[in-house]
Amino acid sequence: MLLALQNVSKHFPSRDGSGLVYAVDDVSLDIAEGKFVTLLGPSGCGKTTTLRLIAGFEFPTAGTIMLEGRNINESPPNQRGMSMVFQSYAIFPHLNVFENVAYGLRIKKMAENDIKRAVGKVLELAELEGLENRAPNQLSGGQQQRVALARALVMEPKVLLFDEPLSNLDAKLRVQMRSEIRRIQQELGITSVYVTHDQDEAMVLSDMIVVMHAGRIQQVGSAVEIYRRPRTRFVADFIGRANFLPVVVEERVADGWRCRLLETSLVVPNAAADTLAAGDEALLLLRPESIRVTTAADGVLAEATQQSLRLPARVKHSAYLGSVVEYEIELQGQPLLAVRHDPSEEHLYPAGTEVAVELLRSNLFLLPAV
């Protein structure tokens, strides 16, 4: 394992002196060589502090950080073999593009010919050829971000760190730059740790996503695992949009768990834990795009089949957005959000329309109630 965090914690004294603030609380994480790992979570979850601990800008209160099997807890940042791309770019305004990228190599007293060769290589990789003599104020935001990335790459770090590098760019440029970052990372095969609160960034960029909350890791997995099989309500609610319906577990059956939902019995094949038992309260996770909305015949009854559950409901509000239509639905007193992609006109139901919602069993997932 290239980089490993073993039971790492970071505590700060609270401002009012009443105790300690646990910014990072007993975090353990293994990062393999060549992988792109994203620390994802809301503000204050501990992701940036974790990155700063890896970089050496902070030192752990407890636990161990290992790089290539070596304890680097006390190593200063310049001895860790890492480079960071900052949110603010941190480009020197008095240096042109070439000199900004070459700065770290000059500090290392590398030979001038080697500097020219190394800088030229990363400028080509970052698609900055021809801009070597430009001043930072003559560059667009995206070009400045590429300079910051090239400056980090030219040092040939063992681990490349990103601290929310795209947050200062507009939406279109963010999409473009995240594709460029992933392209360069895969081309070089460089181990990367990326911090963001943007779910789309995390899902597009990452080999592995680490969801954090209140200083702790909530779940580690691929984008598909995190989205389709979340372990907790927090993870399910943070990644994408979600509906949660209360259910009661009736029994474990061969192909899942039989549950009682709104006076209707159904079998749910997937769950976050295998410890559910008869009588347990649980939550049924429904993604909005997995709910089928159709017109309801007068007097439609709840209908359960081996593949799905069909229930009567009513549209409270609809929003047509061109490529999608979003429905706020009332299902026997429970609110639901449903999304239909590429809707035709006959599939547009105004507020007040009596409809049927169909829940496919394969798209249902059980979560613990707490």
Contacts in CASP RR format, 6 or more apart in sequence:
PFRMAT RR
TARGET T0000
AUTHOR 0000-0000-0000
METHOD contacts of the structure
MODEL  1
MLLALQNVSKHFPSRDGSGLVYAVDDVSLDIAEGKFVTLLGPSGCGKTTT
LRLIAGFEFPTAGTIMLEGRNINESPPNQRGMSMVFQSYAIFPHLNVFEN
VAYGLRIKKMAENDIKRAVGKVLELAELEGLENRAPNQLSGGQQQRVALA
RALVMEPKVLLFDEPLSNLDAKLRVQMRSEIRRIQQELGITSVYVTHDQD
EAMVLSDMIVVMHAGRIQQVGSAVEIYRRPRTRFVADFIGRANFLPVVVE
ERVADGWRCRLLETSLVVPNAAADTLAAGDEALLLLRPESIRVTTAADGV
LAEATQQSLRLPARVKHSAYLGSVVEYEIELQGQPLLAVRHDPSEEHLYP
AGTEVAVELLRSNLFLLPAV
1 30 0 8 1.000
1 31 0 8 1.000
1 32 0 8 1.000
1 66 0 8 1.000
1 69 0 8 1.000
2 31 0 8 1.000
2 32 0 8 1.000
2 33 0 8 1.000
2 34 0 8 1.000
2 67 0 8 1.000
2 68 0 8 1.000
2 158 0 8 1.000
2 159 0 8 1.000
2 191 0 8 1.000
3 30 0 8 1.000
3 31 0 8 1.000
3 54 0 8 1.000
3 65 0 8 1.000
3 66 0 8 1.000
3 67 0 8 1.000
3 159 0 8 1.000
3 191 0 8 1.000
3 193 0 8 1.000
4 29 0 8 1.000
4 30 0 8 1.000
4 31 0 8 1.000
4 64 0 8 1.000
4 65 0 8 1.000
4 66 0 8 1.000
4 69 0 8 1.000
5 27 0 8 1.000
5 28 0 8 1.000
5 29 0 8 1.000
5 30 0 8 1.000
5 50 0 8 1.000
5 53 0 8 1.000
5 54 0 8 1.000
5 63 0 8 1.000
5 64 0 8 1.000
5 65 0 8 1.000
5 66 0 8 1.000
6 28 0 8 1.000
6 63 0 8 1.000
6 64 0 8 1.000
6 65 0 8 1.000
6 66 0 8 1.000
7 26 0 8 1.000
7 27 0 8 1.000
7 28 0 8 1.000
7 62 0 8 1.000
7 63 0 8 1.000
7 64 0 8 1.000
8 24 0 8 1.000
8 26 0 8 1.000
8 27 0 8 1.000
8 28 0 8 1.000
8 50 0 8 1.000
8 53 0 8 1.000
8 60 0 8 1.000
8 62 0 8 1.000
8 63 0 8 1.000
8 64 0 8 1.000
8 65 0 8 1.000
9 22 0 8 1.000
9 24 0 8 1.000
9 25 0 8 1.000
9 26 0 8 1.000
9 27 0 8 1.000
9 60 0 8 1.000
9 61 0 8 1.000
9 62 0 8 1.000
9 63 0 8 1.000
10 22 0 8 1.000
10 23 0 8 1.000
10 24 0 8 1.000
10 49 0 8 1.000
10 53 0 8 1.000
10 58 0 8 1.000
10 60 0 8 1.000
10 61 0 8 1.000
11 20 0 8 1.000
11 21 0 8 1.000
11 22 0 8 1.000
11 23 0 8 1.000
11 61 0 8 1.000
12 20 0 8 1.000
12 21 0 8 1.000
12 23 0 8 1.000
13 19 0 8 1.000
13 20 0 8 1.000
13 21 0 8 1.000
14 20 0 8 1.000
14 21 0 8 1.000
22 214 0 8 1.000
22 215 0 8 1.000
23 44 0 8 1.000
23 46 0 8 1.000
23 49 0 8 1.000
23 215 0 8 1.000
24 46 0 8 1.000
24 49 0 8 1.000
24 50 0 8 1.000
24 53 0 8 1.000
24 60 0 8 1.000
24 215 0 8 1.000
25 214 0 8 1.000
25 215 0 8 1.000
25 216 0 8 1.000
26 62 0 8 1.000
26 216 0 8 1.000
27 50 0 8 1.000
27 212 0 8 1.000
27 215 0 8 1.000
27 216 0 8 1.000
27 217 0 8 1.000
28 217 0 8 1.000
29 37 0 8 1.000
29 210 0 8 1.000
29 217 0 8 1.000
29 220 0 8 1.000
31 37 0 8 1.000
31 159 0 8 1.000
31 191 0 8 1.000
31 193 0 8 1.000
31 208 0 8 1.000
32 191 0 8 1.000
33 191 0 8 1.000
34 189 0 8 1.000
34 190 0 8 1.000
34 191 0 8 1.000
34 192 0 8 1.000
35 191 0 8 1.000
35 192 0 8 1.000
35 207 0 8 1.000
35 208 0 8 1.000
36 182 0 8 1.000
36 185 0 8 1.000
36 186 0 8 1.000
36 192 0 8 1.000
36 194 0 8 1.000
36 205 0 8 1.000
36 206 0 8 1.000
36 207 0 8 1.000
36 208 0 8 1.000
37 192 0 8 1.000
37 193 0 8 1.000
37 194 0 8 1.000
37 206 0 8 1.000
37 207 0 8 1.000
37 208 0 8 1.000
37 209 0 8 1.000
37 210 0 8 1.000
38 193 0 8 1.000
38 194 0 8 1.000
38 195 0 8 1.000
38 196 0 8 1.000
38 201 0 8 1.000
38 202 0 8 1.000
38 205 0 8 1.000
38 206 0 8 1.000
38 208 0 8 1.000
38 209 0 8 1.000
38 210 0 8 1.000
39 46 0 8 1.000
39 47 0 8 1.000
39 50 0 8 1.000
39 51 0 8 1.000
39 193 0 8 1.000
39 194 0 8 1.000
39 195 0 8 1.000
39 196 0 8 1.000
39 210 0 8 1.000
39 212 0 8 1.000
40 47 0 8 1.000
40 196 0 8 1.000
40 197 0 8 1.000
40 199 0 8 1.000
40 202 0 8 1.000
40 209 0 8 1.000
40 210 0 8 1.000
40 211 0 8 1.000
40 212 0 8 1.000
40 238 0 8 1.000
41 47 0 8 1.000
41 197 0 8 1.000
41 211 0 8 1.000
41 212 0 8 1.000
41 213 0 8 1.000
41 238 0 8 1.000
42 197 0 8 1.000
42 213 0 8 1.000
42 238 0 8 1.000
43 197 0 8 1.000
44 215 0 8 1.000
45 212 0 8 1.000
45 213 0 8 1.000
45 214 0 8 1.000
45 215 0 8 1.000
46 212 0 8 1.000
46 215 0 8 1.000
47 195 0 8 1.000
47 197 0 8 1.000
47 210 0 8 1.000
47 212 0 8 1.000
48 163 0 8 1.000
48 164 0 8 1.000
48 195 0 8 1.000
49 58 0 8 1.000
49 215 0 8 1.000
50 195 0 8 1.000
50 212 0 8 1.000
51 161 0 8 1.000
51 163 0 8 1.000
51 193 0 8 1.000
51 195 0 8 1.000
52 58 0 8 1.000
53 59 0 8 1.000
53 60 0 8 1.000
53 65 0 8 1.000
54 65 0 8 1.000
54 82 0 8 1.000
54 159 0 8 1.000
54 161 0 8 1.000
54 193 0 8 1.000
55 77 0 8 1.000
55 80 0 8 1.000
55 82 0 8 1.000
55 84 0 8 1.000
55 161 0 8 1.000
56 72 0 8 1.000
56 75 0 8 1.000
56 76 0 8 1.000
56 77 0 8 1.000
56 80 0 8 1.000
57 77 0 8 1.000
59 73 0 8 1.000
59 74 0 8 1.000
60 73 0 8 1.000
63 73 0 8 1.000
64 71 0 8 1.000
64 73 0 8 1.000
65 71 0 8 1.000
65 72 0 8 1.000
65 73 0 8 1.000
66 72 0 8 1.000
67 80 0 8 1.000
67 81 0 8 1.000
67 158 0 8 1.000
67 159 0 8 1.000
68 158 0 8 1.000
72 79 0 8 1.000
72 80 0 8 1.000
80 159 0 8 1.000
81 155 0 8 1.000
81 157 0 8 1.000
81 158 0 8 1.000
81 159 0 8 1.000
82 157 0 8 1.000
82 158 0 8 1.000
82 159 0 8 1.000
82 160 0 8 1.000
82 161 0 8 1.000
83 151 0 8 1.000
83 152 0 8 1.000
83 153 0 8 1.000
83 155 0 8 1.000
83 157 0 8 1.000
83 160 0 8 1.000
83 161 0 8 1.000
84 152 0 8 1.000
84 160 0 8 1.000
84 161 0 8 1.000
84 162 0 8 1.000
84 163 0 8 1.000
85 145 0 8 1.000
85 148 0 8 1.000
85 149 0 8 1.000
85 152 0 8 1.000
85 160 0 8 1.000
85 161 0 8 1.000
85 162 0 8 1.000
85 163 0 8 1.000
85 165 0 8 1.000
86 148 0 8 1.000
86 163 0 8 1.000
86 165 0 8 1.000
87 163 0 8 1.000
87 164 0 8 1.000
87 165 0 8 1.000
87 167 0 8 1.000
87 168 0 8 1.000
88 168 0 8 1.000
89 144 0 8 1.000
89 145 0 8 1.000
89 147 0 8 1.000
89 148 0 8 1.000
89 168 0 8 1.000
90 148 0 8 1.000
91 100 0 8 1.000
91 136 0 8 1.000
91 144 0 8 1.000
91 147 0 8 1.000
91 148 0 8 1.000
91 151 0 8 1.000
92 99 0 8 1.000
92 100 0 8 1.000
92 103 0 8 1.000
92 136 0 8 1.000
93 135 0 8 1.000
93 136 0 8 1.000
93 137 0 8 1.000
95 103 0 8 1.000
95 136 0 8 1.000
96 132 0 8 1.000
96 133 0 8 1.000
96 134 0 8 1.000
96 135 0 8 1.000
97 123 0 8 1.000
97 128 0 8 1.000
97 131 0 8 1.000
97 132 0 8 1.000
97 133 0 8 1.000
97 134 0 8 1.000
97 136 0 8 1.000
97 139 0 8 1.000
97 147 0 8 1.000
98 119 0 8 1.000
98 123 0 8 1.000
98 132 0 8 1.000
98 133 0 8 1.000
100 136 0 8 1.000
100 147 0 8 1.000
100 151 0 8 1.000
101 119 0 8 1.000
101 122 0 8 1.000
101 123 0 8 1.000
101 147 0 8 1.000
101 150 0 8 1.000
101 151 0 8 1.000
101 154 0 8 1.000
102 115 0 8 1.000
102 119 0 8 1.000
102 154 0 8 1.000
103 151 0 8 1.000
104 151 0 8 1.000
104 154 0 8 1.000
104 155 0 8 1.000
105 114 0 8 1.000
105 115 0 8 1.000
105 118 0 8 1.000
105 119 0 8 1.000
105 154 0 8 1.000
105 155 0 8 1.000
106 115 0 8 1.000
110 118 0 8 1.000
118 154 0 8 1.000
119 150 0 8 1.000
119 154 0 8 1.000
120 129 0 8 1.000
121 154 0 8 1.000
122 150 0 8 1.000
122 153 0 8 1.000
122 154 0 8 1.000
123 129 0 8 1.000
123 130 0 8 1.000
123 131 0 8 1.000
123 132 0 8 1.000
123 150 0 8 1.000
125 150 0 8 1.000
125 153 0 8 1.000
125 184 0 8 1.000
125 187 0 8 1.000
125 188 0 8 1.000
126 146 0 8 1.000
126 147 0 8 1.000
126 149 0 8 1.000
126 150 0 8 1.000
126 153 0 8 1.000
126 180 0 8 1.000
126 184 0 8 1.000
127 146 0 8 1.000
127 180 0 8 1.000
128 143 0 8 1.000
128 146 0 8 1.000
128 147 0 8 1.000
128 150 0 8 1.000
131 139 0 8 1.000
131 143 0 8 1.000
134 143 0 8 1.000
136 144 0 8 1.000
136 147 0 8 1.000
139 147 0 8 1.000
141 168 0 8 1.000
141 169 0 8 1.000
141 173 0 8 1.000
142 169 0 8 1.000
142 173 0 8 1.000
142 176 0 8 1.000
142 177 0 8 1.000
145 165 0 8 1.000
145 166 0 8 1.000
145 169 0 8 1.000
145 177 0 8 1.000
146 177 0 8 1.000
146 180 0 8 1.000
148 165 0 8 1.000
149 165 0 8 1.000
149 181 0 8 1.000
149 184 0 8 1.000
152 160 0 8 1.000
153 160 0 8 1.000
153 184 0 8 1.000
153 188 0 8 1.000
153 190 0 8 1.000
157 190 0 8 1.000
158 191 0 8 1.000
159 190 0 8 1.000
159 191 0 8 1.000
159 192 0 8 1.000
159 193 0 8 1.000
160 185 0 8 1.000
160 190 0 8 1.000
160 191 0 8 1.000
160 192 0 8 1.000
160 193 0 8 1.000
161 192 0 8 1.000
161 193 0 8 1.000
161 194 0 8 1.000
162 181 0 8 1.000
162 192 0 8 1.000
162 193 0 8 1.000
162 194 0 8 1.000
162 195 0 8 1.000
162 196 0 8 1.000
163 195 0 8 1.000
164 195 0 8 1.000
164 196 0 8 1.000
164 197 0 8 1.000
165 177 0 8 1.000
165 181 0 8 1.000
165 194 0 8 1.000
166 173 0 8 1.000
166 174 0 8 1.000
166 177 0 8 1.000
166 178 0 8 1.000
166 196 0 8 1.000
166 198 0 8 1.000
166 201 0 8 1.000
167 196 0 8 1.000
167 198 0 8 1.000
169 177 0 8 1.000
174 198 0 8 1.000
174 201 0 8 1.000
178 201 0 8 1.000
178 204 0 8 1.000
178 205 0 8 1.000
179 204 0 8 1.000
181 205 0 8 1.000
182 204 0 8 1.000
182 205 0 8 1.000
185 192 0 8 1.000
194 201 0 8 1.000
194 202 0 8 1.000
194 205 0 8 1.000
194 206 0 8 1.000
196 202 0 8 1.000
199 238 0 8 1.000
199 239 0 8 1.000
199 240 0 8 1.000
202 209 0 8 1.000
202 223 0 8 1.000
203 209 0 8 1.000
203 223 0 8 1.000
203 226 0 8 1.000
203 227 0 8 1.000
203 239 0 8 1.000
206 222 0 8 1.000
206 223 0 8 1.000
207 222 0 8 1.000
208 220 0 8 1.000
208 221 0 8 1.000
208 222 0 8 1.000
209 220 0 8 1.000
209 221 0 8 1.000
209 222 0 8 1.000
209 223 0 8 1.000
209 226 0 8 1.000
210 217 0 8 1.000
210 219 0 8 1.000
210 220 0 8 1.000
210 221 0 8 1.000
211 217 0 8 1.000
211 218 0 8 1.000
211 219 0 8 1.000
211 220 0 8 1.000
211 226 0 8 1.000
211 234 0 8 1.000
211 235 0 8 1.000
211 238 0 8 1.000
211 239 0 8 1.000
212 218 0 8 1.000
213 234 0 8 1.000
213 238 0 8 1.000
218 231 0 8 1.000
218 232 0 8 1.000
218 234 0 8 1.000
218 235 0 8 1.000
219 226 0 8 1.000
219 230 0 8 1.000
219 231 0 8 1.000
219 232 0 8 1.000
219 235 0 8 1.000
226 235 0 8 1.000
226 239 0 8 1.000
227 239 0 8 1.000
227 240 0 8 1.000
228 365 0 8 1.000
229 270 0 8 1.000
229 272 0 8 1.000
229 365 0 8 1.000
230 236 0 8 1.000
230 239 0 8 1.000
230 272 0 8 1.000
230 285 0 8 1.000
230 365 0 8 1.000
230 367 0 8 1.000
231 272 0 8 1.000
231 273 0 8 1.000
231 367 0 8 1.000
232 272 0 8 1.000
232 367 0 8 1.000
232 368 0 8 1.000
233 244 0 8 1.000
233 283 0 8 1.000
233 367 0 8 1.000
233 368 0 8 1.000
236 242 0 8 1.000
236 244 0 8 1.000
236 285 0 8 1.000
236 365 0 8 1.000
236 367 0 8 1.000
237 244 0 8 1.000
240 287 0 8 1.000
241 287 0 8 1.000
241 288 0 8 1.000
241 337 0 8 1.000
242 285 0 8 1.000
242 286 0 8 1.000
242 287 0 8 1.000
242 288 0 8 1.000
243 285 0 8 1.000
243 286 0 8 1.000
243 287 0 8 1.000
243 288 0 8 1.000
243 291 0 8 1.000
243 335 0 8 1.000
243 336 0 8 1.000
243 337 0 8 1.000
244 283 0 8 1.000
244 284 0 8 1.000
244 285 0 8 1.000
244 286 0 8 1.000
244 367 0 8 1.000
245 261 0 8 1.000
245 262 0 8 1.000
245 283 0 8 1.000
245 284 0 8 1.000
245 286 0 8 1.000
245 331 0 8 1.000
245 334 0 8 1.000
245 336 0 8 1.000
246 281 0 8 1.000
246 282 0 8 1.000
246 283 0 8 1.000
246 284 0 8 1.000
246 369 0 8 1.000
247 259 0 8 1.000
247 260 0 8 1.000
247 261 0 8 1.000
247 268 0 8 1.000
247 281 0 8 1.000
247 282 0 8 1.000
247 283 0 8 1.000
247 284 0 8 1.000
247 366 0 8 1.000
248 259 0 8 1.000
248 260 0 8 1.000
248 279 0 8 1.000
248 280 0 8 1.000
248 281 0 8 1.000
248 282 0 8 1.000
249 257 0 8 1.000
249 258 0 8 1.000
249 259 0 8 1.000
249 276 0 8 1.000
249 277 0 8 1.000
249 278 0 8 1.000
249 279 0 8 1.000
249 280 0 8 1.000
249 281 0 8 1.000
249 282 0 8 1.000
249 366 0 8 1.000
250 257 0 8 1.000
250 258 0 8 1.000
250 259 0 8 1.000
250 260 0 8 1.000
250 265 0 8 1.000
250 278 0 8 1.000
250 279 0 8 1.000
251 257 0 8 1.000
251 258 0 8 1.000
251 278 0 8 1.000
252 258 0 8 1.000
252 276 0 8 1.000
252 277 0 8 1.000
252 278 0 8 1.000
253 267 0 8 1.000
255 267 0 8 1.000
255 269 0 8 1.000
256 267 0 8 1.000
256 268 0 8 1.000
256 269 0 8 1.000
256 270 0 8 1.000
256 271 0 8 1.000
257 267 0 8 1.000
257 268 0 8 1.000
257 271 0 8 1.000
257 276 0 8 1.000
257 282 0 8 1.000
257 366 0 8 1.000
258 265 0 8 1.000
258 266 0 8 1.000
258 267 0 8 1.000
259 265 0 8 1.000
259 266 0 8 1.000
259 267 0 8 1.000
259 268 0 8 1.000
259 282 0 8 1.000
259 284 0 8 1.000
259 366 0 8 1.000
261 284 0 8 1.000
261 309 0 8 1.000
262 302 0 8 1.000
262 311 0 8 1.000
262 331 0 8 1.000
262 332 0 8 1.000
262 334 0 8 1.000
263 302 0 8 1.000
264 302 0 8 1.000
264 304 0 8 1.000
264 309 0 8 1.000
264 311 0 8 1.000
265 304 0 8 1.000
266 304 0 8 1.000
266 309 0 8 1.000
266 359 0 8 1.000
266 361 0 8 1.000
266 364 0 8 1.000
267 361 0 8 1.000
268 284 0 8 1.000
268 361 0 8 1.000
268 364 0 8 1.000
268 365 0 8 1.000
268 366 0 8 1.000
269 361 0 8 1.000
269 362 0 8 1.000
269 364 0 8 1.000
270 364 0 8 1.000
270 365 0 8 1.000
270 366 0 8 1.000
271 282 0 8 1.000
271 365 0 8 1.000
271 366 0 8 1.000
271 367 0 8 1.000
272 365 0 8 1.000
272 366 0 8 1.000
272 367 0 8 1.000
272 368 0 8 1.000
273 368 0 8 1.000
276 282 0 8 1.000
276 366 0 8 1.000
276 368 0 8 1.000
280 369 0 8 1.000
281 369 0 8 1.000
282 366 0 8 1.000
282 367 0 8 1.000
282 368 0 8 1.000
282 369 0 8 1.000
283 366 0 8 1.000
283 367 0 8 1.000
283 368 0 8 1.000
283 369 0 8 1.000
284 364 0 8 1.000
284 365 0 8 1.000
284 366 0 8 1.000
284 367 0 8 1.000
285 364 0 8 1.000
285 365 0 8 1.000
285 366 0 8 1.000
285 367 0 8 1.000
286 336 0 8 1.000
286 359 0 8 1.000
286 363 0 8 1.000
286 364 0 8 1.000
287 363 0 8 1.000
288 326 0 8 1.000
288 336 0 8 1.000
288 337 0 8 1.000
288 338 0 8 1.000
288 339 0 8 1.000
289 339 0 8 1.000
289 341 0 8 1.000
290 359 0 8 1.000
290 360 0 8 1.000
290 363 0 8 1.000
291 329 0 8 1.000
291 336 0 8 1.000
291 338 0 8 1.000
291 339 0 8 1.000
291 357 0 8 1.000
291 358 0 8 1.000
291 359 0 8 1.000
292 357 0 8 1.000
292 358 0 8 1.000
292 359 0 8 1.000
292 360 0 8 1.000
293 315 0 8 1.000
293 327 0 8 1.000
293 329 0 8 1.000
293 338 0 8 1.000
293 340 0 8 1.000
293 347 0 8 1.000
293 349 0 8 1.000
293 355 0 8 1.000
293 356 0 8 1.000
293 357 0 8 1.000
293 358 0 8 1.000
294 355 0 8 1.000
294 356 0 8 1.000
294 358 0 8 1.000
295 349 0 8 1.000
295 353 0 8 1.000
295 354 0 8 1.000
295 355 0 8 1.000
295 356 0 8 1.000
296 312 0 8 1.000
296 313 0 8 1.000
296 354 0 8 1.000
296 355 0 8 1.000
296 356 0 8 1.000
299 312 0 8 1.000
300 310 0 8 1.000
300 312 0 8 1.000
300 354 0 8 1.000
300 356 0 8 1.000
301 312 0 8 1.000
302 309 0 8 1.000
302 310 0 8 1.000
302 311 0 8 1.000
302 312 0 8 1.000
303 309 0 8 1.000
303 310 0 8 1.000
303 311 0 8 1.000
304 310 0 8 1.000
306 361 0 8 1.000
307 360 0 8 1.000
307 361 0 8 1.000
307 362 0 8 1.000
308 358 0 8 1.000
308 359 0 8 1.000
308 360 0 8 1.000
308 361 0 8 1.000
309 358 0 8 1.000
309 359 0 8 1.000
309 361 0 8 1.000
310 356 0 8 1.000
310 357 0 8 1.000
310 358 0 8 1.000
310 359 0 8 1.000
311 331 0 8 1.000
311 332 0 8 1.000
311 356 0 8 1.000
311 357 0 8 1.000
311 359 0 8 1.000
312 354 0 8 1.000
312 355 0 8 1.000
312 356 0 8 1.000
313 329 0 8 1.000
313 330 0 8 1.000
313 331 0 8 1.000
313 332 0 8 1.000
313 336 0 8 1.000
313 354 0 8 1.000
313 355 0 8 1.000
313 356 0 8 1.000
313 357 0 8 1.000
314 329 0 8 1.000
314 330 0 8 1.000
314 352 0 8 1.000
314 353 0 8 1.000
314 354 0 8 1.000
314 355 0 8 1.000
315 327 0 8 1.000
315 328 0 8 1.000
315 329 0 8 1.000
315 349 0 8 1.000
315 350 0 8 1.000
315 351 0 8 1.000
315 352 0 8 1.000
315 353 0 8 1.000
315 355 0 8 1.000
316 328 0 8 1.000
316 329 0 8 1.000
316 330 0 8 1.000
316 335 0 8 1.000
316 351 0 8 1.000
316 352 0 8 1.000
317 327 0 8 1.000
317 328 0 8 1.000
317 351 0 8 1.000
318 325 0 8 1.000
318 326 0 8 1.000
318 327 0 8 1.000
318 328 0 8 1.000
318 348 0 8 1.000
318 349 0 8 1.000
318 350 0 8 1.000
318 351 0 8 1.000
319 325 0 8 1.000
319 326 0 8 1.000
320 343 0 8 1.000
320 348 0 8 1.000
322 343 0 8 1.000
323 341 0 8 1.000
323 342 0 8 1.000
324 339 0 8 1.000
324 340 0 8 1.000
324 341 0 8 1.000
324 342 0 8 1.000
324 343 0 8 1.000
325 339 0 8 1.000
325 340 0 8 1.000
325 343 0 8 1.000
325 347 0 8 1.000
325 348 0 8 1.000
326 337 0 8 1.000
326 338 0 8 1.000
326 339 0 8 1.000
327 336 0 8 1.000
327 337 0 8 1.000
327 338 0 8 1.000
327 339 0 8 1.000
327 340 0 8 1.000
327 349 0 8 1.000
328 335 0 8 1.000
328 336 0 8 1.000
328 337 0 8 1.000
329 335 0 8 1.000
329 336 0 8 1.000
329 337 0 8 1.000
329 338 0 8 1.000
329 355 0 8 1.000
329 357 0 8 1.000
330 336 0 8 1.000
331 357 0 8 1.000
336 357 0 8 1.000
338 357 0 8 1.000
340 347 0 8 1.000
349 355 0 8 1.000
END
